[in-house]
Amino acid sequence: MENLQNKTEYCLNCKNKPCQLGCPLGNDIPEFIRLAKEHKYKEAYEALSKTTVMPFICGKICPKSKQCQGKCIRGIKGQPVSIGEIENAIGEMAIQNKWYEDVEKPATNGKKIAIIGAGPAGITASIWLAKNGWKVKVFEKHKKIGGILRYGIPEFRLEKRYIDVLEQYMQKLGIIIETNKMLGKDFEIKELLEKYSTVFLSEGANVSNKMGIPGEELGQVMGANELLEYENHPDYSGKKIIVIGGGNVAMDAARTIKRMGAKEVTVVYRRAIEQMPAEPKEVEEARNEGINFLFQVNVKSIESKKAYCIRTQLVQKDGEARLVPVEIPESKFAIDADYVVMAIGAKLNNTGVENIELTEKGYIKIDEMYKTSIPHVYAAGDNTGGVSTVAWASFYGREAAKNIDKNE
């Protein structure tokens, strides 16, 4: 507790709140830290709960250096305030004291909604709508709720008990959860619209992208998203694995595979470490666990037990804010690889949404109110091509819920 107090005392409680501007959910960070500083921990939790439904999760896994802590005034000349650690501590207190159960089931407004997908966006939308009197039923394709929280982020980064708490919170609000139900297989949108006034799509986008290179169809090549979601891992014992990509999914896959007995795991990224989208803390922890890194290297083709690569240099091109990797001639080389794991982003599984208008990139097309091309059907989160972090997915779910409540 003394350590927590020291962390709260370090906050300047800035009036212009730059940290809040850096938070996708707009959490009033100086306010909840002020309350914690005054030992008003339940009030701090209540302040957080005005904007987020999962403080005990975001406090652990948000890319804080790129969001709230990256905007912290104290970080200009020194270390930023440990916002995530303070938020997580408050969340832990809420779990221990079951503050999340201090909620009454609201009176119904007579409206019914079906929510497809119980990941961050779906969970958030369900809670916000239930609090506003909607009768909510959530359909989840897996046997438990959580989406990427449960089936994408490894246990060593996020314990599953946190998702169990969210489920208890949902049930306390009267939200009905039906698992092992998949859109396009067990039901269709048209069927749901006959029973519910509104449908909200939040099934995510977790089909691993491909590079379009020779050898990608080989059995030794796997998608990181599918490996993490379904845990269909081969035997890595004594094997050499390369993971292509530079985001948190690449870090999660590499660290998971290393823990499963791989002899050597190498992350290959075509840009420099400074351009990696992964949270620096995750990169550091991967290195501490013995993960190798090859920067400014691009994989060109894959053959049995080999990945053929080429080195890159970063150049500034007109109209590009980010440095662009350009291949260096005559710099090809090969890496031994028993397995190659693709972690270069993900796309939508469009099963069940064939009749909905999609964007050019293959995501569900929505307007500014989160409406799709089908009346009374809304969508938000990764399935619409939104920014792929848990906090942003939760933000999209919250804002979609507000629009649904206003317009339906």
C-alpha positions as a LaTeX table, in Angstrom:
\begin{tabular}{lrrr}
\hline
Residue & $x$ (\AA) & $y$ (\AA) & $z$ (\AA) \\
\hline
Met1 & 0.00 & 0.00 & 0.00 \\
Glu2 & 2.92 & 2.31 & 0.75 \\
Asn3 & 4.25 & 1.70 & $-2.75$ \\
Leu4 & 0.84 & 2.63 & $-4.21$ \\
Gln5 & 0.80 & 5.80 & $-2.13$ \\
Asn6 & 4.23 & 6.78 & $-3.45$ \\
Lys7 & 3.00 & 6.29 & $-7.01$ \\
Thr8 & $-0.08$ & 8.47 & $-6.46$ \\
Glu9 & 1.97 & 11.20 & $-4.74$ \\
Tyr10 & 4.18 & 11.40 & $-7.86$ \\
Cys11 & 1.19 & 12.62 & $-9.92$ \\
Leu12 & 0.96 & 16.41 & $-10.38$ \\
Asn13 & $-2.83$ & 16.34 & $-10.95$ \\
Cys14 & $-2.44$ & 18.55 & $-14.02$ \\
Lys15 & $-5.44$ & 20.75 & $-14.75$ \\
Asn16 & $-5.18$ & 20.29 & $-18.53$ \\
Lys17 & $-5.02$ & 16.47 & $-18.11$ \\
Pro18 & $-2.79$ & 15.42 & $-21.04$ \\
Cys19 & $-2.87$ & 11.82 & $-19.78$ \\
Gln20 & $-6.65$ & 11.77 & $-20.19$ \\
Leu21 & $-6.25$ & 12.94 & $-23.79$ \\
Gly22 & $-3.91$ & 10.00 & $-24.36$ \\
Cys23 & $-6.44$ & 7.48 & $-23.04$ \\
Pro24 & $-8.74$ & 6.05 & $-25.77$ \\
Leu25 & $-11.53$ & 5.75 & $-23.19$ \\
Gly26 & $-11.02$ & 9.26 & $-21.84$ \\
Asn27 & $-10.61$ & 8.06 & $-18.24$ \\
Asp28 & $-10.33$ & 10.97 & $-15.79$ \\
Ile29 & $-6.88$ & 9.87 & $-14.69$ \\
Pro30 & $-5.94$ & 12.82 & $-12.42$ \\
Glu31 & $-9.26$ & 12.46 & $-10.61$ \\
Phe32 & $-9.01$ & 8.75 & $-9.84$ \\
Ile33 & $-5.38$ & 9.18 & $-8.80$ \\
Arg34 & $-6.35$ & 12.12 & $-6.54$ \\
Leu35 & $-8.98$ & 9.98 & $-4.84$ \\
Ala36 & $-6.51$ & 7.12 & $-4.42$ \\
Lys37 & $-4.00$ & 9.59 & $-2.99$ \\
Glu38 & $-6.64$ & 10.46 & $-0.36$ \\
His39 & $-7.17$ & 6.72 & 0.35 \\
Lys40 & $-10.66$ & 6.92 & $-1.19$ \\
Tyr41 & $-10.13$ & 3.75 & $-3.16$ \\
Lys42 & $-13.75$ & 2.82 & $-3.80$ \\
Glu43 & $-14.45$ & 6.36 & $-5.01$ \\
Ala44 & $-11.42$ & 6.05 & $-7.28$ \\
Tyr45 & $-12.89$ & 2.86 & $-8.72$ \\
Glu46 & $-16.24$ & 4.59 & $-9.22$ \\
Ala47 & $-14.51$ & 7.47 & $-11.01$ \\
Leu48 & $-12.89$ & 4.98 & $-13.39$ \\
Ser49 & $-16.16$ & 3.12 & $-13.88$ \\
Lys50 & $-17.76$ & 6.22 & $-15.40$ \\
Thr51 & $-15.77$ & 5.60 & $-18.59$ \\
Thr52 & $-14.50$ & 2.01 & $-18.49$ \\
Val53 & $-15.91$ & $-1.38$ & $-17.54$ \\
Met54 & $-12.53$ & $-3.11$ & $-17.21$ \\
Pro55 & $-10.01$ & $-1.05$ & $-15.20$ \\
Phe56 & $-8.44$ & $-4.21$ & $-13.78$ \\
Ile57 & $-7.70$ & $-5.34$ & $-17.35$ \\
Cys58 & $-6.65$ & $-2.13$ & $-19.11$ \\
Gly59 & $-4.34$ & $-1.30$ & $-16.21$ \\
Lys60 & $-2.39$ & $-4.48$ & $-17.00$ \\
Ile61 & $-2.29$ & $-4.74$ & $-20.78$ \\
Cys62 & $-2.80$ & $-1.30$ & $-22.35$ \\
Pro63 & 0.15 & 0.02 & $-24.39$ \\
Lys64 & 0.55 & 2.75 & $-21.77$ \\
Ser65 & 3.76 & 4.24 & $-23.19$ \\
Lys66 & 1.83 & 5.03 & $-26.39$ \\
Gln67 & $-1.33$ & 6.20 & $-24.61$ \\
Cys68 & $-1.80$ & 7.75 & $-21.15$ \\
Gln69 & 1.75 & 7.50 & $-19.81$ \\
Gly70 & 3.13 & 8.66 & $-23.14$ \\
Lys71 & 1.35 & 11.99 & $-22.61$ \\
Cys72 & 2.33 & 12.40 & $-18.95$ \\
Ile73 & 4.04 & 15.74 & $-18.19$ \\
Arg74 & 6.41 & 14.07 & $-15.74$ \\
Gly75 & 7.64 & 11.85 & $-18.55$ \\
Ile76 & 9.18 & 14.81 & $-20.41$ \\
Lys77 & 12.16 & 15.09 & $-18.07$ \\
Gly78 & 11.91 & 11.82 & $-16.20$ \\
Gln79 & 9.73 & 8.81 & $-15.56$ \\
Pro80 & 5.98 & 9.20 & $-16.19$ \\
Val81 & 3.43 & 8.48 & $-13.49$ \\
Ser82 & 2.76 & 4.73 & $-13.21$ \\
Ile83 & $-0.84$ & 5.16 & $-14.31$ \\
Gly84 & $-1.35$ & 1.55 & $-15.35$ \\
Glu85 & $-0.03$ & 0.18 & $-12.05$ \\
Ile86 & $-2.26$ & 2.53 & $-10.05$ \\
Glu87 & $-5.29$ & 1.63 & $-12.16$ \\
Asn88 & $-4.55$ & $-2.06$ & $-11.80$ \\
Ala89 & $-4.16$ & $-1.71$ & $-8.01$ \\
Ile90 & $-7.57$ & $-0.03$ & $-7.80$ \\
Gly91 & $-9.02$ & $-2.77$ & $-10.01$ \\
Glu92 & $-7.57$ & $-5.46$ & $-7.73$ \\
Met93 & $-9.21$ & $-3.79$ & $-4.75$ \\
Ala94 & $-12.51$ & $-3.77$ & $-6.63$ \\
Ile95 & $-12.18$ & $-7.50$ & $-7.23$ \\
Gln96 & $-11.16$ & $-8.32$ & $-3.65$ \\
Asn97 & $-13.99$ & $-6.23$ & $-2.19$ \\
Lys98 & $-16.46$ & $-7.08$ & $-4.99$ \\
Trp99 & $-17.25$ & $-3.43$ & $-5.60$ \\
Tyr100 & $-18.35$ & $-4.40$ & $-9.11$ \\
Glu101 & $-21.32$ & $-6.17$ & $-7.52$ \\
Asp102 & $-22.62$ & $-2.89$ & $-6.08$ \\
Val103 & $-25.00$ & $-2.44$ & $-8.98$ \\
Glu104 & $-28.74$ & $-2.84$ & $-9.20$ \\
Lys105 & $-30.37$ & $-4.47$ & $-12.19$ \\
Pro106 & $-32.00$ & $-1.50$ & $-13.95$ \\
Ala107 & $-35.65$ & $-1.32$ & $-14.94$ \\
Thr108 & $-36.19$ & $-2.55$ & $-18.49$ \\
Asn109 & $-36.99$ & $-0.13$ & $-21.29$ \\
Gly110 & $-38.58$ & $-2.90$ & $-23.34$ \\
Lys111 & $-35.85$ & $-2.96$ & $-25.96$ \\
Lys112 & $-33.95$ & $-6.14$ & $-26.85$ \\
Ile113 & $-30.55$ & $-6.48$ & $-28.47$ \\
Ala114 & $-28.45$ & $-9.41$ & $-29.66$ \\
Ile115 & $-24.70$ & $-8.89$ & $-29.39$ \\
Ile116 & $-22.47$ & $-11.14$ & $-31.48$ \\
Gly117 & $-19.05$ & $-11.64$ & $-29.96$ \\
Ala118 & $-18.01$ & $-11.30$ & $-26.32$ \\
Gly119 & $-14.66$ & $-9.62$ & $-26.72$ \\
Pro120 & $-13.78$ & $-6.14$ & $-25.37$ \\
Ala121 & $-16.19$ & $-4.29$ & $-27.68$ \\
Gly122 & $-19.09$ & $-6.69$ & $-27.14$ \\
Ile123 & $-18.63$ & $-6.91$ & $-23.38$ \\
Thr124 & $-18.44$ & $-3.13$ & $-23.05$ \\
Ala125 & $-21.50$ & $-2.53$ & $-25.25$ \\
Ser126 & $-23.50$ & $-5.17$ & $-23.36$ \\
Ile127 & $-22.78$ & $-3.57$ & $-19.98$ \\
Trp128 & $-23.52$ & $-0.02$ & $-21.11$ \\
Leu129 & $-26.79$ & $-1.04$ & $-22.74$ \\
Ala130 & $-27.86$ & $-3.20$ & $-19.80$ \\
Lys131 & $-27.28$ & $-0.27$ & $-17.47$ \\
Asn132 & $-29.65$ & 1.74 & $-19.68$ \\
Gly133 & $-32.45$ & $-0.79$ & $-19.40$ \\
Trp134 & $-31.91$ & $-2.92$ & $-22.51$ \\
Lys135 & $-32.52$ & $-6.66$ & $-22.39$ \\
Val136 & $-29.19$ & $-7.96$ & $-23.66$ \\
Lys137 & $-28.25$ & $-11.37$ & $-24.96$ \\
Val138 & $-24.65$ & $-12.06$ & $-25.96$ \\
Phe139 & $-23.69$ & $-14.84$ & $-28.37$ \\
Glu140 & $-20.09$ & $-16.11$ & $-28.21$ \\
Lys141 & $-18.54$ & $-18.73$ & $-30.51$ \\
His142 & $-16.16$ & $-20.06$ & $-27.85$ \\
Lys143 & $-17.15$ & $-21.95$ & $-24.70$ \\
Lys144 & $-16.36$ & $-18.89$ & $-22.55$ \\
Ile145 & $-16.56$ & $-15.12$ & $-23.02$ \\
Gly146 & $-13.57$ & $-12.84$ & $-23.43$ \\
Gly147 & $-12.62$ & $-12.90$ & $-27.09$ \\
Ile148 & $-9.02$ & $-11.79$ & $-27.46$ \\
Leu149 & $-8.81$ & $-11.25$ & $-23.69$ \\
Arg150 & $-9.21$ & $-14.98$ & $-23.09$ \\
Tyr151 & $-8.24$ & $-16.50$ & $-26.44$ \\
Gly152 & $-5.54$ & $-14.15$ & $-27.67$ \\
Ile153 & $-3.58$ & $-12.74$ & $-24.74$ \\
Pro154 & $-1.54$ & $-15.41$ & $-22.95$ \\
Glu155 & $-2.11$ & $-16.23$ & $-19.29$ \\
Phe156 & 1.31 & $-14.87$ & $-18.34$ \\
Arg157 & 0.18 & $-11.44$ & $-19.49$ \\
Leu158 & $-3.46$ & $-11.53$ & $-18.39$ \\
Glu159 & $-4.86$ & $-14.02$ & $-15.90$ \\
Lys160 & $-8.21$ & $-15.47$ & $-16.92$ \\
Arg161 & $-9.70$ & $-14.63$ & $-13.50$ \\
Tyr162 & $-10.10$ & $-11.05$ & $-14.69$ \\
Ile163 & $-12.45$ & $-12.14$ & $-17.50$ \\
Asp164 & $-14.38$ & $-14.29$ & $-15.04$ \\
Val165 & $-15.02$ & $-11.14$ & $-12.98$ \\
Leu166 & $-16.36$ & $-9.39$ & $-16.08$ \\
Glu167 & $-18.73$ & $-12.32$ & $-16.65$ \\
Gln168 & $-19.99$ & $-12.07$ & $-13.07$ \\
Tyr169 & $-20.52$ & $-8.33$ & $-13.57$ \\
Met170 & $-22.52$ & $-8.98$ & $-16.75$ \\
Gln171 & $-24.68$ & $-11.60$ & $-15.06$ \\
Lys172 & $-25.33$ & $-9.22$ & $-12.15$ \\
Leu173 & $-26.80$ & $-6.80$ & $-14.70$ \\
Gly174 & $-29.08$ & $-9.51$ & $-16.10$ \\
Ile175 & $-27.15$ & $-10.00$ & $-19.34$ \\
Ile176 & $-27.82$ & $-13.42$ & $-20.84$ \\
Ile177 & $-24.74$ & $-15.16$ & $-22.25$ \\
Glu178 & $-25.00$ & $-18.00$ & $-24.75$ \\
Thr179 & $-21.70$ & $-19.66$ & $-25.66$ \\
Asn180 & $-20.67$ & $-22.10$ & $-28.41$ \\
Lys181 & $-22.84$ & $-20.14$ & $-30.85$ \\
Met182 & $-21.27$ & $-18.92$ & $-34.07$ \\
Leu183 & $-22.67$ & $-16.44$ & $-36.59$ \\
Gly184 & $-23.17$ & $-18.02$ & $-39.99$ \\
Lys185 & $-23.16$ & $-21.51$ & $-38.51$ \\
Asp186 & $-25.70$ & $-21.60$ & $-35.67$ \\
Phe187 & $-27.76$ & $-18.55$ & $-36.63$ \\
Glu188 & $-28.01$ & $-15.72$ & $-39.16$ \\
Ile189 & $-28.46$ & $-11.98$ & $-38.71$ \\
Lys190 & $-31.87$ & $-12.19$ & $-40.40$ \\
Glu191 & $-33.07$ & $-14.68$ & $-37.78$ \\
Leu192 & $-31.91$ & $-12.46$ & $-34.92$ \\
Leu193 & $-33.72$ & $-9.42$ & $-36.32$ \\
Glu194 & $-36.98$ & $-11.37$ & $-36.06$ \\
Lys195 & $-36.47$ & $-11.72$ & $-32.30$ \\
Tyr196 & $-34.49$ & $-8.62$ & $-31.37$ \\
Ser197 & $-35.03$ & $-4.96$ & $-32.22$ \\
Thr198 & $-31.30$ & $-4.45$ & $-32.78$ \\
Val199 & $-28.17$ & $-6.50$ & $-33.53$ \\
Phe200 & $-24.63$ & $-5.46$ & $-32.67$ \\
Leu201 & $-21.68$ & $-7.16$ & $-34.38$ \\
Ser202 & $-18.47$ & $-7.29$ & $-32.36$ \\
Glu203 & $-16.99$ & $-10.62$ & $-33.38$ \\
Gly204 & $-13.53$ & $-9.13$ & $-33.97$ \\
Ala205 & $-11.11$ & $-9.86$ & $-36.80$ \\
Asn206 & $-8.70$ & $-12.66$ & $-36.03$ \\
Val207 & $-7.80$ & $-14.33$ & $-39.33$ \\
Ser208 & $-4.04$ & $-13.91$ & $-39.75$ \\
Asn209 & $-2.91$ & $-11.90$ & $-42.78$ \\
Lys210 & $-0.56$ & $-13.48$ & $-45.27$ \\
Met211 & 2.48 & $-11.99$ & $-47.00$ \\
Gly212 & 1.82 & $-13.45$ & $-50.43$ \\
Ile213 & 5.27 & $-15.00$ & $-50.71$ \\
Pro214 & 6.39 & $-18.38$ & $-52.14$ \\
Gly215 & 6.16 & $-21.23$ & $-49.65$ \\
Glu216 & 3.51 & $-19.60$ & $-47.48$ \\
Glu217 & 1.19 & $-22.53$ & $-48.16$ \\
Leu218 & 3.56 & $-25.04$ & $-46.55$ \\
Gly219 & 2.41 & $-26.89$ & $-43.44$ \\
Gln220 & 5.26 & $-25.42$ & $-41.40$ \\
Val221 & 3.79 & $-21.90$ & $-41.83$ \\
Met222 & 1.15 & $-20.87$ & $-39.27$ \\
Gly223 & $-0.84$ & $-17.79$ & $-38.30$ \\
Ala224 & $-0.07$ & $-16.29$ & $-34.88$ \\
Asn225 & $-3.68$ & $-15.25$ & $-34.25$ \\
Glu226 & $-4.98$ & $-18.80$ & $-34.78$ \\
Leu227 & $-2.21$ & $-20.32$ & $-32.68$ \\
Leu228 & $-3.05$ & $-18.05$ & $-29.75$ \\
Glu229 & $-6.82$ & $-18.39$ & $-30.16$ \\
Tyr230 & $-7.14$ & $-22.15$ & $-30.66$ \\
Glu231 & $-3.84$ & $-23.32$ & $-29.12$ \\
Asn232 & $-3.30$ & $-25.87$ & $-31.88$ \\
His233 & 0.45 & $-25.87$ & $-31.38$ \\
Pro234 & 2.83 & $-28.46$ & $-32.84$ \\
Asp235 & 5.65 & $-29.89$ & $-30.75$ \\
Tyr236 & 8.29 & $-27.17$ & $-30.62$ \\
Ser237 & 10.80 & $-29.19$ & $-28.59$ \\
Gly238 & 14.31 & $-28.61$ & $-29.94$ \\
Lys239 & 12.95 & $-26.66$ & $-32.93$ \\
Lys240 & 13.89 & $-23.29$ & $-34.43$ \\
Ile241 & 10.97 & $-20.93$ & $-35.02$ \\
Ile242 & 10.80 & $-17.50$ & $-36.61$ \\
Val243 & 7.94 & $-15.09$ & $-35.96$ \\
Ile244 & 7.36 & $-12.43$ & $-38.61$ \\
Gly245 & 5.97 & $-9.13$ & $-37.30$ \\
Gly246 & 6.54 & $-6.40$ & $-34.75$ \\
Gly247 & 3.33 & $-6.02$ & $-32.77$ \\
Asn248 & 2.12 & $-7.37$ & $-29.44$ \\
Val249 & 0.69 & $-10.45$ & $-31.18$ \\
Ala250 & 4.18 & $-11.26$ & $-32.44$ \\
Met251 & 5.56 & $-10.83$ & $-28.91$ \\
Asp252 & 2.81 & $-13.00$ & $-27.41$ \\
Ala253 & 3.35 & $-15.74$ & $-29.99$ \\
Ala254 & 7.14 & $-15.69$ & $-29.62$ \\
Arg255 & 7.03 & $-15.81$ & $-25.82$ \\
Thr256 & 4.38 & $-18.54$ & $-25.81$ \\
Ile257 & 6.36 & $-20.71$ & $-28.23$ \\
Lys258 & 9.58 & $-20.22$ & $-26.27$ \\
Arg259 & 7.82 & $-21.30$ & $-23.08$ \\
Met260 & 6.60 & $-24.43$ & $-24.88$ \\
Gly261 & 10.14 & $-25.71$ & $-25.34$ \\
Ala262 & 11.40 & $-24.24$ & $-28.61$ \\
Lys263 & 15.17 & $-24.32$ & $-28.90$ \\
Glu264 & 15.34 & $-20.92$ & $-30.57$ \\
Val265 & 12.73 & $-18.25$ & $-31.36$ \\
Thr266 & 13.60 & $-15.30$ & $-33.58$ \\
Val267 & 11.35 & $-12.32$ & $-34.29$ \\
Val268 & 11.93 & $-10.93$ & $-37.78$ \\
Tyr269 & 10.81 & $-7.33$ & $-38.37$ \\
Arg270 & 11.35 & $-5.33$ & $-41.54$ \\
Arg271 & 11.71 & $-1.99$ & $-39.74$ \\
Ala272 & 13.87 & $-0.82$ & $-36.81$ \\
Ile273 & 13.09 & $-1.40$ & $-33.16$ \\
Glu274 & 11.95 & 2.23 & $-32.83$ \\
Gln275 & 9.16 & 1.57 & $-35.34$ \\
Met276 & 7.82 & $-1.54$ & $-33.61$ \\
Pro277 & 4.13 & $-1.20$ & $-32.72$ \\
Ala278 & 4.62 & $-3.57$ & $-29.78$ \\
Glu279 & 4.74 & $-2.09$ & $-26.31$ \\
Pro280 & 8.44 & $-1.55$ & $-25.37$ \\
Lys281 & 7.85 & $-3.41$ & $-22.10$ \\
Glu282 & 6.72 & $-6.48$ & $-24.06$ \\
Val283 & 9.79 & $-6.32$ & $-26.30$ \\
Glu284 & 12.06 & $-6.02$ & $-23.27$ \\
Glu285 & 10.41 & $-8.97$ & $-21.55$ \\
Ala286 & 10.68 & $-11.06$ & $-24.72$ \\
Arg287 & 14.40 & $-10.32$ & $-24.87$ \\
Asn288 & 14.78 & $-11.20$ & $-21.20$ \\
Glu289 & 13.17 & $-14.56$ & $-21.95$ \\
Gly290 & 15.72 & $-15.35$ & $-24.63$ \\
Ile291 & 13.83 & $-14.30$ & $-27.77$ \\
Asn292 & 16.14 & $-13.22$ & $-30.61$ \\
Phe293 & 15.38 & $-10.23$ & $-32.84$ \\
Leu294 & 16.35 & $-9.47$ & $-36.43$ \\
Phe295 & 15.55 & $-5.88$ & $-37.39$ \\
Gln296 & 15.38 & $-4.41$ & $-40.88$ \\
Val297 & 14.99 & $-7.84$ & $-42.39$ \\
Asn298 & 12.18 & $-9.02$ & $-44.66$ \\
Val299 & 11.27 & $-12.64$ & $-45.46$ \\
Lys300 & 11.03 & $-13.22$ & $-49.21$ \\
Ser301 & 10.27 & $-16.95$ & $-49.46$ \\
Ile302 & 9.97 & $-20.09$ & $-47.38$ \\
Glu303 & 11.21 & $-23.57$ & $-48.14$ \\
Ser304 & 11.50 & $-26.71$ & $-46.05$ \\
Lys305 & 13.42 & $-25.78$ & $-42.88$ \\
Lys306 & 14.56 & $-22.45$ & $-44.38$ \\
Ala307 & 13.34 & $-18.84$ & $-44.61$ \\
Tyr308 & 15.05 & $-16.73$ & $-47.26$ \\
Cys309 & 15.44 & $-13.10$ & $-46.26$ \\
Ile310 & 16.74 & $-9.77$ & $-47.46$ \\
Arg311 & 17.97 & $-6.78$ & $-45.47$ \\
Thr312 & 16.22 & $-3.40$ & $-45.65$ \\
Gln313 & 17.07 & 0.24 & $-45.15$ \\
Leu314 & 14.60 & 2.84 & $-43.92$ \\
Val315 & 13.96 & 5.84 & $-46.16$ \\
Gln316 & 11.65 & 8.83 & $-46.01$ \\
Lys317 & 9.23 & 8.89 & $-48.95$ \\
Asp318 & 6.98 & 11.74 & $-50.02$ \\
Gly319 & 3.56 & 11.55 & $-48.44$ \\
Glu320 & 4.67 & 8.96 & $-45.87$ \\
Ala321 & 4.80 & 9.94 & $-42.21$ \\
Arg322 & 6.55 & 6.71 & $-41.31$ \\
Leu323 & 9.95 & 5.61 & $-42.62$ \\
Val324 & 9.54 & 3.02 & $-45.36$ \\
Pro325 & 11.64 & $-0.16$ & $-45.53$ \\
Val326 & 13.38 & $-0.58$ & $-48.89$ \\
Glu327 & 15.21 & $-3.78$ & $-49.77$ \\
Ile328 & 18.98 & $-3.62$ & $-50.09$ \\
Pro329 & 20.21 & $-5.37$ & $-53.29$ \\
Glu330 & 22.62 & $-8.27$ & $-52.90$ \\
Ser331 & 21.83 & $-8.68$ & $-49.20$ \\
Lys332 & 19.94 & $-11.96$ & $-49.27$ \\
Phe333 & 20.55 & $-14.65$ & $-46.66$ \\
Ala334 & 18.80 & $-17.67$ & $-45.17$ \\
Ile335 & 17.61 & $-18.54$ & $-41.68$ \\
Asp336 & 17.01 & $-22.05$ & $-40.35$ \\
Ala337 & 13.33 & $-22.40$ & $-39.47$ \\
Asp338 & 11.40 & $-25.54$ & $-38.56$ \\
Tyr339 & 8.25 & $-23.38$ & $-38.27$ \\
Val340 & 7.36 & $-19.89$ & $-39.49$ \\
Val341 & 4.66 & $-17.90$ & $-37.69$ \\
Met342 & 2.93 & $-14.97$ & $-39.40$ \\
Ala343 & 2.05 & $-12.07$ & $-37.07$ \\
Ile344 & 1.50 & $-9.24$ & $-39.55$ \\
Gly345 & $-2.03$ & $-8.23$ & $-38.67$ \\
Ala346 & $-5.43$ & $-9.85$ & $-39.04$ \\
Lys347 & $-8.56$ & $-9.60$ & $-41.14$ \\
Leu348 & $-12.26$ & $-10.30$ & $-40.77$ \\
Asn349 & $-13.75$ & $-13.76$ & $-41.03$ \\
Asn350 & $-16.76$ & $-12.77$ & $-43.13$ \\
Thr351 & $-18.82$ & $-15.87$ & $-42.41$ \\
Gly352 & $-22.35$ & $-14.70$ & $-41.69$ \\
Val353 & $-21.82$ & $-11.13$ & $-42.88$ \\
Glu354 & $-21.93$ & $-11.79$ & $-46.62$ \\
Asn355 & $-24.95$ & $-9.51$ & $-47.06$ \\
Ile356 & $-23.37$ & $-6.55$ & $-45.27$ \\
Glu357 & $-21.44$ & $-3.91$ & $-47.19$ \\
Leu358 & $-17.69$ & $-4.13$ & $-46.55$ \\
Thr359 & $-14.89$ & $-1.61$ & $-46.97$ \\
Glu360 & $-12.20$ & $-1.90$ & $-49.64$ \\
Lys361 & $-9.99$ & $-3.60$ & $-47.06$ \\
Gly362 & $-12.65$ & $-6.19$ & $-46.27$ \\
Tyr363 & $-13.94$ & $-4.86$ & $-42.96$ \\
Ile364 & $-17.58$ & $-4.15$ & $-42.07$ \\
Lys365 & $-18.50$ & $-0.69$ & $-43.33$ \\
Ile366 & $-20.13$ & 1.59 & $-40.75$ \\
Asp367 & $-21.18$ & 5.23 & $-40.63$ \\
Glu368 & $-20.44$ & 7.77 & $-37.90$ \\
Met369 & $-23.19$ & 6.25 & $-35.74$ \\
Tyr370 & $-21.76$ & 2.71 & $-36.11$ \\
Lys371 & $-24.64$ & 1.66 & $-38.37$ \\
Thr372 & $-24.02$ & $-0.98$ & $-41.05$ \\
Ser373 & $-25.73$ & $-1.23$ & $-44.42$ \\
Ile374 & $-28.50$ & $-3.34$ & $-42.83$ \\
Pro375 & $-31.10$ & $-1.38$ & $-40.81$ \\
His376 & $-30.92$ & $-1.91$ & $-37.03$ \\
Val377 & $-27.56$ & $-3.69$ & $-37.34$ \\
Tyr378 & $-24.51$ & $-1.97$ & $-35.82$ \\
Ala379 & $-20.86$ & $-2.96$ & $-35.64$ \\
Ala380 & $-17.70$ & $-1.84$ & $-33.86$ \\
Gly381 & $-14.21$ & $-3.00$ & $-32.99$ \\
Asp382 & $-11.64$ & $-4.93$ & $-34.98$ \\
Asn383 & $-14.31$ & $-6.14$ & $-37.41$ \\
Thr384 & $-14.65$ & $-2.56$ & $-38.70$ \\
Gly385 & $-10.90$ & $-2.01$ & $-39.00$ \\
Gly386 & $-10.60$ & 0.02 & $-35.82$ \\
Val387 & $-7.35$ & 0.50 & $-33.91$ \\
Ser388 & $-6.46$ & $-2.91$ & $-32.52$ \\
Thr389 & $-5.97$ & $-2.44$ & $-28.80$ \\
Val390 & $-8.24$ & $-3.54$ & $-25.96$ \\
Ala391 & $-8.85$ & 0.05 & $-24.83$ \\
Trp392 & $-9.82$ & 1.17 & $-28.32$ \\
Ala393 & $-12.11$ & $-1.84$ & $-28.80$ \\
Ser394 & $-13.77$ & $-1.01$ & $-25.49$ \\
Phe395 & $-14.12$ & 2.62 & $-26.59$ \\
Tyr396 & $-15.77$ & 1.60 & $-29.86$ \\
Gly397 & $-18.14$ & $-0.70$ & $-27.97$ \\
Arg398 & $-19.09$ & 2.06 & $-25.55$ \\
Glu399 & $-19.66$ & 4.67 & $-28.26$ \\
Ala400 & $-21.64$ & 2.22 & $-30.40$ \\
Ala401 & $-23.82$ & 1.44 & $-27.37$ \\
Lys402 & $-24.50$ & 5.14 & $-26.85$ \\
Asn403 & $-25.58$ & 5.49 & $-30.49$ \\
Ile404 & $-27.75$ & 2.39 & $-30.30$ \\
Asp405 & $-29.46$ & 3.69 & $-27.16$ \\
Lys406 & $-30.02$ & 7.08 & $-28.80$ \\
Asn407 & $-31.23$ & 5.92 & $-32.23$ \\
Glu408 & $-33.14$ & 2.68 & $-31.68$ \\
\hline
\end{tabular}
